Amino acid sequence: MESVWDYPRPPRCEPTSRRIQVRLGELIIADSNRAYRVLETSHPPVYYLSPADIRMDLLEATSRETYCEFKGRA
């Protein structure tokens, strides 16, 4: 079993061989065989997908911003 306290700092980004799908009910919003898994101390794993694997037409823009000391403003 993995522990978030064993993950590295700064974060590590690694390719995953898993197929990652994002669904809302029966609607597939994203489907990728080339995702990356990001591991960071005290945080659950996060998957990053290429915009090419995401149904961008189903997303809406927002004015909300977040900040990360490693990734910057998003």
Buried (B, 14 or more C-beta within 10 A) or exposed (E): EEEEEEBEEEBEEEEBEEEBEBEEEEEEBBBBEEBBBBBBEEEEEEBEBEEEBBEEEEEEEEEEEEEEEEEEEE
